[in-house]
Amino acid sequence: MGKGQDLWKTAKTVIPGGNMLLSKRPEMFLPEQWPAYFSRAAGCRVWDLDGREYVDMSIMGIGCNTLGYGRPEVDDAVKRTVDLGNMATLNAPEEVELAQRLIDLHPWADMARFARSGGEANAIAIRIARAASGKDGVALCGYHGWHDWYLASNLGDESKLAGHLLPGLSPNGVPKSLRGSVFTFNYNRLDELEALIKKEEIGVIKMEVSRNYDPDPGFLVSVRKLADQHNIILIFDECTSGFRQAFGGLHKVYGVDPDMAVFGKALGNGYAVTGVIGKRDIMEAAQNTFISSTFWTERIGSVAALATLEVMEKEQSWQQITDTGRAITARWQALGQKYGLPLSTAGVPALTGFSIKSANGLAYKTLITQEMLAAGYLAATSVYTCTEHTPEIVDGYFAALEPIFKTIRECEDGRDINTLLKGPVAHSGFTRLN
């Protein structure tokens, strides 16, 4: 069990849910066996509380650390900031430099605001957009955080909070009065978006550029045209996709500019900083409402982001992690073919994942995590790539993974998967619209 599982048991008695992020709960990986806590991390390696070392072939700090853990250039910049002082009565000049940097990378944008988490940044974007458009209605596609405005999409038409559109995201605690303010459409379903615009008073379209699937030819262009035709503000949530396939937003790859964009995760390589950029006439609406927070002014986030952007540009990290992700995806597909497994892959290349289409799919995922953990890897069915995932690291990962695929083939042929698991099956996450 180890110190990590012991501490996790304690955590669940003093912290609701055990921690602050669903995606880091041990039950999502390997119930009763996952190490749960780390003592240190460097490159693409993590050490647990018992001093055991693992190669992280999983979600790399939930996608934050595209340059690896403890990147010296970023950490050194942060350490200098700590020595100089992180918080003061006066403002940090680095936030102005960061605003200029992001605007330079996105010529369609004129202004920026900053926060420290993705959910906050998305809430800021929605508040500004609603203030600018004068309309409450939001058409959304994707995952955009935990705030009331977003979970209002799961307020059903019945008297009870039912009819969830995003299974696994409960709207308990969200005021029922918000019902009818947010409307969902599925990715690549332009007809669904058109129907919403005809039926509802939509002032904002909020969506991820891409997550699990590529856009159909013309889809993003058509969304842009719809927004223009109906005077709707288009927001691209790039908290996850930003800086993974382009130096900036993924929308640059597809040549479609939004009116606003939201960035996070990779922006600070593990340090808390998120941003909202947009066109001047829209962003200035922030002055007509109230958006303000003390810790959005701390210095470390902006310093870390500037250092991260400098390293990214120097090394063209987005190209490295994209190439690595494509190579991993191809090797998963080859393993699936070799062992005759019904395997599918999905995701932006640097956020790649696979699934085995079987009634035992979740049990197979659990087995993979269990056996890879024993081999010294944090792994499941997704890999968020970083620049530290060298070819040698990837080769070692597949050398450990292939025997597990062979075992899964045996299970598909009749072997009882339950006799191989040393604990409960992993929990599943919520279902996304994209």
C-alpha positions in Angstrom: 0.0 0.0 0.0 2.8 2.5 0.9 2.8 5.9 2.5 0.9 7.4 -0.3 -2.2 5.3 0.1 -2.0 5.7 3.9 -2.0 9.4 3.5 -4.8 9.2 0.9 -7.0 7.5 3.4 -6.3 10.3 5.9 -6.9 12.9 3.2 -10.4 11.6 2.5 -11.3 12.2 6.2 -10.3 15.9 6.2 -10.7 17.0 2.5 -14.0 16.4 0.7 -13.2 14.0 -2.2 -9.6 13.7 -0.8 -8.0 16.4 -3.0 -8.7 19.5 -5.1 -8.8 17.9 -8.6 -10.9 15.0 -9.8 -8.2 14.0 -12.4 -5.6 13.4 -9.7 -7.7 11.1 -7.5 -6.1 7.6 -7.2 -9.4 5.9 -8.0 -9.2 7.3 -11.5 -6.0 5.3 -12.0 -5.6 2.3 -9.7 -7.8 2.2 -6.6 -6.0 1.2 -3.4 -2.6 0.9 -5.2 -1.8 4.2 -6.8 1.1 6.1 -5.1 -1.2 9.2 -4.7 1.5 11.6 -3.6 4.9 12.7 -4.8 8.0 13.8 -2.9 9.8 15.3 -5.9 9.7 15.4 -9.7 12.3 16.1 -12.4 12.3 15.8 -16.2 9.6 13.1 -16.8 10.3 11.3 -13.5 8.4 11.3 -10.3 9.3 9.9 -6.9 6.6 8.8 -4.4 6.6 9.2 -0.6 8.5 5.8 -0.3 11.3 7.0 -2.6 10.2 4.9 -5.5 11.0 6.3 -8.9 8.6 6.3 -11.8 8.7 7.5 -15.4 5.6 9.6 -16.0 4.0 8.3 -19.2 0.6 9.6 -18.1 -0.7 13.1 -17.9 2.4 15.1 -16.8 1.0 17.4 -14.2 -2.4 17.3 -15.9 -0.8 18.7 -19.1 1.0 21.6 -17.4 4.6 20.5 -17.8 5.3 20.3 -21.6 8.9 21.2 -20.8 9.2 18.5 -18.2 9.2 18.8 -14.4 11.6 21.3 -12.8 12.7 22.9 -16.0 15.8 24.9 -14.9 15.3 28.1 -16.9 11.7 28.4 -15.5 12.5 27.4 -11.9 15.6 29.7 -11.8 13.4 32.7 -12.9 10.9 31.8 -10.2 13.7 31.5 -7.6 15.0 35.0 -8.5 11.5 36.3 -8.1 11.1 34.8 -4.7 14.4 36.5 -3.6 13.2 39.9 -5.0 9.7 39.5 -3.6 6.5 38.0 -5.1 3.8 40.2 -3.7 3.7 43.9 -2.9 1.3 46.9 -2.7 2.6 47.9 -6.2 2.0 46.0 -9.4 4.3 43.5 -11.0 5.7 44.9 -14.2 6.0 41.4 -15.7 2.2 41.2 -16.2 2.5 44.0 -18.7 5.3 42.2 -20.6 3.3 39.0 -20.6 0.2 40.8 -22.0 2.4 42.2 -24.8 3.9 38.8 -25.5 0.6 37.0 -25.9 -0.8 39.8 -28.0 2.3 39.7 -30.3 1.7 36.0 -30.8 -1.9 36.6 -31.7 -2.2 39.7 -33.9 -6.0 39.6 -33.9 -6.0 40.3 -30.1 -5.4 43.7 -28.5 -5.7 43.2 -24.7 -5.2 40.6 -22.0 -6.3 39.8 -18.5 -4.7 37.2 -16.2 -5.8 34.7 -13.5 -4.3 31.7 -11.8 -6.6 28.8 -12.8 -8.3 27.7 -15.9 -11.8 27.8 -14.4 -11.3 31.4 -13.3 -10.0 32.4 -16.7 -13.0 30.8 -18.4 -15.3 32.6 -16.0 -13.6 35.9 -16.7 -14.0 35.4 -20.4 -17.7 34.6 -20.1 -18.3 37.6 -17.9 -16.5 40.0 -20.3 -18.3 38.5 -23.3 -21.7 38.7 -21.8 -21.0 42.3 -20.8 -19.9 43.1 -24.3 -22.7 41.3 -26.1 -25.5 42.4 -23.7 -26.9 38.8 -23.9 -26.9 36.0 -21.3 -27.2 33.0 -23.7 -24.1 30.9 -24.2 -23.7 28.1 -26.7 -20.9 25.8 -25.6 -19.0 22.7 -26.7 -16.3 21.3 -24.5 -15.1 21.4 -20.9 -14.7 24.8 -19.4 -14.3 24.4 -15.6 -16.4 24.2 -12.5 -18.1 27.5 -12.1 -21.9 28.0 -11.9 -22.1 29.6 -15.4 -20.8 26.3 -16.9 -22.6 23.7 -14.8 -25.8 25.5 -15.6 -25.7 23.5 -18.8 -26.6 20.4 -16.7 -29.7 21.9 -15.2 -32.4 19.8 -16.7 -36.0 20.7 -17.6 -37.5 18.8 -14.7 -38.1 20.2 -11.2 -35.2 18.2 -10.0 -31.6 18.8 -11.2 -31.7 16.2 -13.8 -31.1 15.6 -17.5 -27.4 15.9 -17.4 -25.8 16.8 -20.7 -22.3 16.1 -19.5 -22.5 12.8 -17.5 -20.4 12.9 -14.3 -20.7 16.7 -13.7 -23.4 17.2 -11.1 -25.0 20.7 -10.9 -26.1 20.3 -7.3 -25.6 23.6 -5.6 -26.0 25.5 -8.9 -29.0 27.9 -8.7 -31.9 26.6 -10.7 -32.5 30.2 -11.9 -29.5 29.7 -14.2 -31.4 27.1 -16.2 -31.8 28.1 -19.8 -28.7 30.4 -19.8 -26.2 27.9 -21.3 -26.9 25.5 -24.2 -24.7 22.7 -25.5 -23.9 21.5 -29.0 -21.7 18.6 -30.1 -18.4 19.0 -31.8 -18.6 19.0 -35.6 -22.4 19.4 -35.5 -22.9 22.8 -37.1 -26.6 22.0 -37.5 -27.0 21.8 -33.7 -25.3 25.2 -33.3 -27.4 26.7 -36.0 -30.6 25.4 -34.3 -29.5 27.0 -31.0 -28.9 30.3 -32.6 -32.3 30.3 -34.2 -34.1 29.3 -31.0 -32.3 31.1 -28.2 -30.8 34.5 -27.6 -27.2 33.5 -28.0 -24.6 36.2 -27.3 -21.5 34.0 -26.9 -20.2 30.8 -28.5 -17.7 29.1 -26.2 -15.8 26.0 -27.5 -12.5 24.1 -27.5 -10.8 24.3 -30.9 -10.3 20.5 -30.8 -10.0 17.9 -28.2 -10.7 14.3 -29.1 -11.4 14.8 -32.8 -10.1 16.9 -35.6 -12.6 19.5 -37.0 -14.5 18.4 -40.1 -13.4 20.4 -43.2 -14.9 23.9 -42.9 -16.4 23.4 -39.5 -14.4 26.1 -37.6 -14.7 28.4 -40.5 -18.5 28.0 -40.5 -18.7 28.6 -36.8 -16.7 31.8 -37.3 -19.2 32.9 -40.1 -22.2 32.1 -37.9 -20.8 34.2 -35.1 -20.2 37.1 -37.5 -23.6 36.9 -39.1 -25.4 37.0 -35.8 -23.1 39.4 -34.0 -22.0 36.7 -31.5 -18.7 36.7 -29.6 -16.7 33.6 -30.3 -14.4 32.3 -27.6 -11.9 29.5 -28.1 -10.9 27.8 -24.8 -7.2 27.0 -25.3 -6.5 26.2 -21.7 -5.6 22.6 -22.7 -4.7 22.9 -26.4 -2.6 26.1 -26.3 1.1 25.8 -27.1 0.9 22.1 -27.9 0.7 22.2 -31.7 1.6 25.8 -32.4 3.5 28.6 -30.6 0.2 30.0 -29.2 -3.3 28.7 -29.8 -4.3 25.7 -31.7 -6.6 27.9 -33.7 -3.4 29.2 -35.5 -3.1 25.7 -37.1 -6.6 25.9 -38.6 -6.4 29.6 -39.6 -9.5 30.7 -37.7 -9.3 33.6 -35.3 -11.7 33.9 -32.4 -12.8 37.1 -30.7 -11.4 35.9 -27.4 -9.1 33.0 -26.3 -8.3 31.5 -23.0 -4.9 30.0 -22.1 -3.6 27.9 -19.2 -1.9 24.7 -18.2 1.2 24.8 -20.4 1.6 28.6 -20.2 3.6 28.4 -16.9 5.1 24.9 -17.1 3.5 24.0 -13.8 3.3 27.4 -12.2 -0.2 28.9 -11.7 -0.9 31.4 -14.5 -3.8 31.6 -17.0 -4.8 34.3 -19.4 -7.6 35.7 -21.5 -6.9 37.7 -24.6 -9.3 39.4 -27.0 -10.2 42.2 -29.2 -10.2 45.7 -27.7 -13.8 46.6 -28.1 -14.8 43.3 -26.3 -12.1 43.3 -23.6 -12.8 46.8 -22.6 -16.3 45.6 -21.4 -14.4 44.3 -18.4 -14.4 47.9 -17.1 -18.2 47.9 -17.1 -18.4 44.9 -14.7 -16.4 43.7 -11.7 -13.6 41.3 -12.2 -10.8 41.4 -9.6 -8.7 39.2 -7.3 -5.7 39.7 -5.0 -3.7 36.7 -6.1 -4.1 37.4 -9.8 -1.5 40.1 -9.1 1.3 37.9 -7.7 4.5 37.9 -9.6 5.6 34.3 -9.9 2.9 33.3 -12.5 3.8 36.0 -15.0 7.6 35.4 -14.5 7.1 31.7 -15.0 5.0 32.3 -18.2 7.6 34.6 -19.7 10.4 32.1 -19.0 8.3 29.2 -20.3 7.5 31.1 -23.6 11.2 31.9 -24.0 12.2 28.2 -23.8 9.3 27.1 -26.0 10.3 29.5 -28.7 14.0 28.5 -28.5 13.4 24.8 -28.6 10.1 24.8 -30.7 8.7 22.6 -28.0 5.3 22.3 -29.7 6.8 20.5 -32.6 8.8 18.2 -30.4 5.8 17.1 -28.3 3.6 16.8 -31.4 6.1 14.5 -33.1 6.4 12.4 -30.0 2.7 12.1 -29.6 2.2 11.0 -33.2 4.9 8.4 -32.8 3.3 7.0 -29.6 -0.1 7.0 -31.3 1.3 5.0 -34.3 2.9 2.5 -32.0 -0.3 2.0 -30.0 -2.1 1.3 -33.3 0.6 -1.1 -34.4 0.3 -3.0 -31.1 -3.5 -3.2 -31.5 -3.1 -4.7 -34.9 -0.4 -7.1 -33.8 -2.6 -8.6 -31.1 -5.9 -8.1 -32.9 -7.4 -5.8 -30.3 -10.2 -3.4 -31.2 -8.2 -0.3 -30.3 -9.0 3.3 -31.2 -7.0 6.5 -30.6 -8.1 10.1 -30.2 -6.8 13.5 -29.1 -4.5 16.3 -30.2 -1.2 14.6 -30.9 0.5 15.9 -27.8 -2.6 14.8 -25.7 -3.0 11.4 -27.2 -4.9 8.5 -25.8 -6.3 5.1 -26.8 -9.1 2.8 -25.7 -9.8 -0.8 -26.2 -13.4 -1.3 -27.4 -14.5 -4.1 -25.2 -17.0 -4.8 -22.4 -13.8 -5.2 -20.2 -12.3 -1.9 -21.5 -12.1 -0.2 -18.0 -10.7 -3.4 -16.5 -8.0 -3.5 -19.2 -7.1 0.1 -18.4 -6.8 -0.8 -14.8 -4.6 -3.8 -15.6 -2.3 -1.6 -17.8 -1.9 0.9 -14.9 -1.3 -1.9 -12.4 1.4 -3.7 -14.5 3.1 -0.6 -15.7 3.3 0.7 -12.1 5.1 -2.5 -11.2 7.5 -1.9 -14.1 8.2 1.7 -12.9 5.8 3.7 -15.0 2.9 6.1 -14.2 0.7 5.1 -17.1 -2.9 4.4 -18.1 -4.4 5.0 -21.6 -3.3 8.6 -22.2 0.1 10.2 -22.6 0.5 14.0 -22.4 3.9 14.4 -24.0 6.7 16.6 -22.9 10.1 17.5 -24.3 11.7 15.0 -21.8 10.0 12.1 -23.4 13.0 11.1 -25.5 13.0 8.2 -28.0 14.8 6.0 -25.4 12.1 6.8 -22.8 9.3 5.9 -25.3 11.1 2.7 -26.3 11.3 1.6 -22.7 7.6 2.4 -22.2 6.6 0.2 -25.1 8.9 -2.6 -24.1 6.9 -2.7 -20.8 3.5 -2.2 -22.4 3.6 -4.9 -25.1 3.5 -7.9 -22.8 0.3 -6.4 -21.2 -1.3 -6.2 -24.6 -0.5 -9.8 -25.1 -2.2 -10.6 -21.8 -5.3 -8.5 -22.9 -5.5 -10.6 -26.1 -5.6 -13.7 -23.9 -8.4 -12.1 -21.9 -10.3 -11.4 -25.1 -9.9 -15.1 -25.9 -11.4 -16.2 -22.6 -8.9 -15.6 -19.8 -10.6 -14.1 -16.7 -9.4 -10.5 -16.4 -10.7 -10.4 -12.8 -8.1 -13.0 -11.7 -5.3 -10.6 -12.8 -6.4 -7.5 -11.0 -5.1 -6.9 -7.4 -7.8 -4.4 -6.5 -10.9 -2.6 -7.7 -11.4 -1.4 -11.3 -10.6 2.3 -12.0 -13.3 4.8 -12.0 -14.4 6.4 -15.3 -14.4 10.1 -16.0 -17.2 12.3 -17.3 -18.2 12.2 -20.9 -17.2 15.3 -23.0 -19.1 16.9 -25.8 -16.1 16.9 -28.1 
